[in-house]
Amino acid sequence: MTGIEPSRIRFIELEFKEFFEHWGERLQSTGFESREVDLLREIHDRIFLRGELPADVRRELRNRRKGCKTIAVTSGKGGVGKTTVSINLAIAMAHRGLRTLLLDADMGLGNVHVFAGIAPRGTVMDLVDGKATAEQILSTGPGNIQVLCGASGSARLADIGPRGTERLIRELELLGKSFDVILIDTGAGISPQVTQFLAMADDIVVVTTPNIASTLDAYGVIKIAREAGMRGSIHLLVNQVDDEKQSRSVYEKLSQCALRFLRNRPANLGWLTRDTAFEESNQTRRPLLLSHPDNPNARRLKEMAEALCVPAGTPAAEPPVAEPPLTQPAAPASARSGSAEPVLPESRGAVAA
């Protein structure tokens, strides 16, 4: 009926099963829906006739989906408070009545379960090994969030490779039918694992501090996301600042570099001060929004969650890209090509990583 070879149907079935409500033998029968036939033919033509890569086709199909929103929280450098931010944002979203899933995607060095005070039912390693489904290893976390816990100190998980990460992303896509928002706490840096998770996100929250190394690495993440054509709206969150003035200084310096070299700049999601309450909450394994709900940082995290909680598919309000003055000299060819790296002036009062 489809005019497609059975072997190719089987390939599409295995590679794209999350896009079909009924798969298996039904795809090769006469009982499937016309929508599924159209999708099957589109995938077939794009891969077998036009030579597109399955991963690229899959990514575009995922991007068409509405409903569950995916938010990746990432950083260029470790130790900037990314996991603490992820947990508290997830709790803030759950408090808004959203069914919220938090994935610990720091492969091999996952610690969400530690800071959230969770005894995991299972870990991502069980999922990758095929020992359990995602539903079977979900753990209930603080504030009624659901958590897909990572494994700590697992060299094998840290080296699962693109195909293993893709399998995990597929499971995540299937889980999305049961949630309103999925937060992904990625690892630090720009490894292939990290960029795969960033590529599937509707919003990418880049966490940095005033430390110059942290800021430069944050720019590196933004550069990779933009040059790879990732669809997610990028937001900058400046953590561990003394006050709003210092946060604004960090944002403006990084934003101006992104504008000059990338012709795009991140939205300013907000800032968090250096606060012993964060350390207290981490030590007691009770997140800030629950242990210190009236803390100014807790209030700011709630505001950030509200800003991110727009429906999936709705673009975030990013700062407009201003045209350079007519009198501004042209950038060197190396800078225009993206090969030159900006040099950010070091902020006064920068904290150690």
C-alpha positions as CSV (number, residue, x, y, z in Angstrom):
1,M,0.0,0.0,0.0
2,T,2.8,2.4,0.8
3,G,5.0,1.3,-2.1
4,I,8.0,1.2,0.3
5,E,10.2,-1.8,0.6
6,P,9.5,-3.8,3.9
7,S,13.2,-3.5,4.9
8,R,13.0,0.3,4.7
9,I,9.8,0.3,6.7
10,R,11.4,-1.8,9.3
11,F,14.4,0.7,9.5
12,I,12.0,3.6,9.9
13,E,10.0,1.7,12.5
14,L,13.1,1.2,14.6
15,E,14.6,4.7,14.1
16,F,11.4,6.7,14.4
17,K,9.0,4.7,16.6
18,E,8.3,7.6,18.9
19,F,6.4,9.4,16.1
20,F,4.0,6.6,15.4
21,E,1.1,5.7,17.7
22,H,0.9,2.2,16.2
23,W,4.1,0.6,15.0
24,G,5.3,-2.9,14.4
25,E,3.3,-5.2,12.1
26,R,0.6,-2.5,11.7
27,L,2.9,-0.3,9.6
28,Q,3.0,-3.1,7.0
29,S,-0.7,-3.8,7.1
30,T,-3.6,-1.9,5.6
31,G,-5.0,-0.8,9.0
32,F,-2.8,2.2,9.8
33,E,-3.9,5.8,9.7
34,S,-3.4,8.1,6.7
35,R,-1.3,10.5,8.9
36,E,1.1,7.7,9.7
37,V,1.3,6.8,6.0
38,D,2.2,10.4,5.1
39,L,4.8,10.6,7.8
40,L,6.3,7.3,6.8
41,R,6.6,8.5,3.2
42,E,8.1,11.8,4.2
43,I,10.8,10.1,6.3
44,H,11.5,7.6,3.5
45,D,11.9,10.2,0.9
46,R,14.1,12.5,3.0
47,I,16.5,9.7,4.0
48,F,16.5,7.3,1.0
49,L,15.9,9.8,-1.9
50,R,17.3,13.1,-0.7
51,G,20.1,11.6,1.4
52,E,19.4,13.4,4.7
53,L,20.8,12.0,7.9
54,P,18.3,10.2,10.2
55,A,19.4,12.3,13.2
56,D,18.7,15.5,11.3
57,V,15.3,14.3,10.2
58,R,14.5,13.1,13.7
59,R,15.5,16.5,15.2
60,E,13.2,18.4,12.8
61,L,10.3,16.2,13.5
62,R,10.8,16.7,17.2
63,N,10.9,20.4,16.7
64,R,7.4,20.4,15.2
65,R,5.9,19.0,18.3
66,K,4.0,21.2,20.7
67,G,2.9,20.6,24.2
68,C,5.7,19.4,26.5
69,K,8.4,22.1,26.8
70,T,12.1,21.1,27.1
71,I,14.5,23.3,28.9
72,A,18.3,22.5,29.1
73,V,20.3,24.0,31.9
74,T,24.0,24.1,31.0
75,S,27.3,25.8,31.6
76,G,30.7,26.1,30.0
77,K,32.5,25.4,33.2
78,G,31.8,23.2,36.2
79,G,31.2,24.5,39.7
80,V,28.9,27.4,38.8
81,G,25.8,26.1,40.6
82,K,24.1,24.6,37.5
83,T,22.6,21.6,39.3
84,T,21.3,23.7,42.2
85,V,19.6,26.0,39.7
86,S,18.1,23.0,37.8
87,I,16.5,21.5,40.9
88,N,15.1,24.7,42.2
89,L,13.7,25.7,38.8
90,A,12.0,22.3,38.5
91,I,10.4,22.8,42.0
92,A,9.3,26.3,41.1
93,M,7.6,25.0,37.9
94,A,5.9,22.1,39.8
95,H,4.6,24.7,42.2
96,R,2.9,26.4,39.3
97,G,0.9,23.3,38.6
98,L,3.1,21.9,35.8
99,R,3.9,18.2,35.6
100,T,7.7,18.5,35.8
101,L,10.4,16.0,35.0
102,L,14.1,16.6,35.8
103,L,16.7,14.6,34.0
104,D,20.2,14.4,35.4
105,A,22.2,14.3,32.1
106,D,25.6,14.9,33.6
107,M,26.8,11.5,32.4
108,G,28.9,9.6,34.8
109,L,29.0,12.4,37.4
110,G,25.3,12.8,38.2
111,N,24.5,14.4,41.6
112,V,20.9,15.7,41.3
113,H,19.8,12.9,43.6
114,V,22.3,14.0,46.3
115,F,21.2,17.6,46.4
116,A,17.5,16.7,46.1
117,G,17.7,14.1,48.9
118,I,16.5,11.2,46.7
119,A,17.1,7.5,47.1
120,P,17.0,6.6,43.3
121,R,14.8,3.7,42.2
122,G,17.2,3.3,39.3
123,T,19.5,5.4,37.2
124,V,20.0,6.3,33.5
125,M,22.6,3.4,33.4
126,D,19.7,0.9,33.8
127,L,17.9,2.6,30.9
128,V,20.9,2.5,28.7
129,D,21.6,-1.1,29.6
130,G,18.0,-2.0,28.8
131,K,17.4,-3.3,32.3
132,A,14.4,-0.9,32.9
133,T,12.2,1.5,31.1
134,A,12.2,5.2,31.9
135,E,8.9,4.9,33.7
136,Q,10.2,2.2,36.0
137,I,13.2,4.2,37.2
138,L,11.5,7.6,37.8
139,S,11.9,8.8,41.3
140,T,9.6,11.3,43.1
141,G,11.7,14.3,44.3
142,P,11.1,17.3,46.5
143,G,8.2,19.6,45.6
144,N,6.5,16.7,43.8
145,I,8.9,16.7,40.8
146,Q,9.8,13.5,39.0
147,V,13.5,12.8,38.6
148,L,15.4,10.6,36.2
149,C,18.5,10.1,38.2
150,G,22.0,9.9,36.8
151,A,24.8,7.6,37.9
152,S,27.8,9.0,39.8
153,G,31.4,7.8,39.1
154,S,30.4,5.6,36.1
155,A,33.1,5.8,33.4
156,R,31.0,3.6,31.1
157,L,28.0,6.0,31.3
158,A,30.3,8.9,30.7
159,D,31.4,7.2,27.5
160,I,28.1,5.9,26.1
161,G,28.6,7.8,22.8
162,P,26.2,9.5,20.5
163,R,24.1,6.5,19.8
164,G,23.6,5.8,23.5
165,T,22.7,9.4,24.1
166,E,20.3,9.3,21.2
167,R,18.5,6.2,22.8
168,L,18.1,8.2,26.0
169,I,16.7,11.2,24.1
170,R,14.2,8.9,22.4
171,E,13.0,7.6,25.8
172,L,12.8,11.2,27.0
173,E,10.6,12.1,24.0
174,L,8.2,9.3,24.9
175,L,8.1,10.4,28.5
176,G,7.2,13.9,27.3
177,K,3.6,12.8,26.6
178,S,3.1,12.6,30.4
179,F,4.7,15.9,31.4
180,D,4.3,19.6,30.8
181,V,7.9,20.5,31.1
182,I,11.2,18.6,31.1
183,L,14.3,20.1,32.6
184,I,17.7,18.7,31.6
185,D,20.6,19.3,33.9
186,T,23.5,18.7,31.4
187,G,27.1,18.2,32.0
188,A,29.5,21.2,31.7
189,G,31.3,22.0,28.5
190,I,30.6,21.3,24.8
191,S,31.0,17.5,24.5
192,P,28.9,15.7,21.9
193,Q,26.7,14.4,24.7
194,V,26.0,17.9,26.0
195,T,25.3,19.4,22.5
196,Q,22.9,16.5,21.7
197,F,20.7,17.5,24.7
198,L,21.0,21.2,23.8
199,A,19.8,20.5,20.3
200,M,16.5,19.1,21.5
201,A,15.7,22.0,23.9
202,D,13.1,24.7,23.4
203,D,15.1,26.9,25.8
204,I,18.8,26.8,26.8
205,V,19.7,28.3,30.1
206,V,23.5,29.0,30.3
207,V,24.7,29.5,33.9
208,T,27.8,31.5,34.5
209,T,29.5,33.5,37.3
210,P,31.6,36.7,37.2
211,N,34.7,34.6,37.0
212,I,36.4,35.4,33.7
213,A,37.0,31.7,32.9
214,S,33.4,30.9,33.6
215,T,32.2,33.8,31.4
216,L,34.5,32.8,28.5
217,D,33.3,29.2,28.6
218,A,29.7,30.4,28.7
219,Y,30.4,32.4,25.5
220,G,31.8,29.1,24.0
221,V,28.5,27.3,24.7
222,I,26.5,30.1,23.1
223,K,28.8,30.1,20.1
224,I,28.4,26.4,19.6
225,A,24.6,26.6,19.9
226,R,24.3,29.4,17.4
227,E,26.8,28.1,14.9
228,A,25.1,24.6,15.0
229,G,21.8,26.3,14.2
230,M,20.1,25.1,17.4
231,R,16.5,26.3,17.6
232,G,16.4,26.9,21.4
233,S,16.2,30.4,22.8
234,I,19.3,31.1,24.8
235,H,19.1,32.7,28.2
236,L,22.0,33.8,30.5
237,L,21.8,33.3,34.2
238,V,24.6,35.0,36.3
239,N,25.1,33.2,39.6
240,Q,27.3,34.1,42.6
241,V,27.2,37.8,42.1
242,D,27.5,40.5,44.8
243,D,24.6,42.5,43.5
244,E,22.5,43.3,40.4
245,K,25.1,45.9,39.2
246,Q,27.8,43.2,38.9
247,S,25.3,40.9,37.2
248,R,24.4,43.5,34.6
249,S,28.1,44.1,33.9
250,V,28.7,40.4,33.3
251,Y,25.7,40.2,31.0
252,E,26.5,43.3,29.0
253,K,30.1,42.2,28.3
254,L,29.1,38.7,27.2
255,S,26.1,40.0,25.3
256,Q,28.1,42.5,23.4
257,C,30.7,39.9,22.4
258,A,27.8,37.6,21.2
259,L,26.3,40.5,19.2
260,R,29.6,41.4,17.6
261,F,30.8,37.9,16.6
262,L,27.5,35.9,16.3
263,R,25.0,38.6,15.4
264,N,22.8,37.3,18.2
265,R,22.8,37.6,21.9
266,P,21.2,35.7,24.8
267,A,18.2,36.9,26.8
268,N,19.0,38.0,30.4
269,L,17.2,35.5,32.6
270,G,18.3,37.0,35.8
271,W,20.9,36.8,38.6
272,L,21.5,35.1,42.0
273,T,23.7,36.4,44.8
274,R,26.4,34.5,46.6
275,D,24.5,33.2,49.6
276,T,25.2,30.8,52.5
277,A,21.6,29.6,52.3
278,F,22.5,27.7,49.1
279,E,25.3,25.9,50.8
280,E,23.0,25.1,53.8
281,S,20.3,23.7,51.5
282,N,22.8,21.6,49.6
283,Q,24.3,20.2,52.8
284,T,20.9,19.3,54.3
285,R,19.7,18.0,50.9
286,R,16.6,20.2,51.0
287,P,16.4,22.6,48.1
288,L,16.3,26.4,48.7
289,L,12.7,26.8,47.6
290,L,11.6,24.5,50.3
291,S,14.1,25.2,53.0
292,H,14.2,29.0,52.6
293,P,11.1,29.9,50.6
294,D,11.3,33.6,51.5
295,N,14.9,34.0,50.6
296,P,15.5,36.7,47.9
297,N,17.2,34.1,45.7
298,A,14.2,31.8,46.0
299,R,12.0,34.7,44.9
300,R,14.3,35.3,41.9
301,L,14.2,31.6,40.9
302,K,10.4,31.7,41.0
303,E,10.5,34.7,38.6
304,M,12.9,32.8,36.3
305,A,10.6,29.8,36.2
306,E,7.6,32.0,35.4
307,A,9.6,33.6,32.5
308,L,10.5,30.2,31.1
309,C,7.0,28.8,31.5
310,V,5.6,30.0,28.2
311,P,4.0,27.4,25.9
312,A,6.3,25.2,23.9
313,G,6.9,26.6,20.5
314,T,6.6,30.3,21.7
315,P,9.8,32.2,21.0
316,A,11.4,33.8,24.0
317,A,11.7,37.6,24.0
318,E,15.4,37.9,23.2
319,P,17.1,41.4,23.0
320,P,16.9,42.8,19.5
321,V,20.0,42.7,17.4
322,A,20.9,46.3,16.6
323,E,22.6,47.2,13.4
324,P,26.2,48.5,13.8
325,P,26.7,52.2,13.2
326,L,27.6,53.1,9.7
327,T,30.9,54.6,10.9
328,Q,32.0,51.4,12.7
329,P,35.0,49.7,10.9
330,A,34.4,46.3,9.5
331,A,35.5,43.4,11.7
332,P,38.6,41.4,10.5
333,A,37.8,38.5,8.2
334,S,38.7,36.0,10.9
335,A,36.2,37.5,13.3
336,R,33.5,37.6,10.6
337,S,34.1,33.9,9.9
338,G,33.7,33.1,13.6
339,S,37.2,31.7,13.9
340,A,38.4,34.6,16.1
341,E,37.5,34.4,19.7
342,P,36.5,37.5,21.7
343,V,38.5,38.6,24.7
344,L,36.2,39.6,27.5
345,P,37.6,42.1,29.9
346,E,37.8,40.7,33.4
347,S,35.1,41.9,35.8
348,R,36.1,43.5,39.0
349,G,35.3,41.4,42.0
350,A,35.2,38.2,40.1
351,V,34.9,35.2,42.3
352,A,37.0,32.0,42.1
353,A,35.5,29.0,40.3
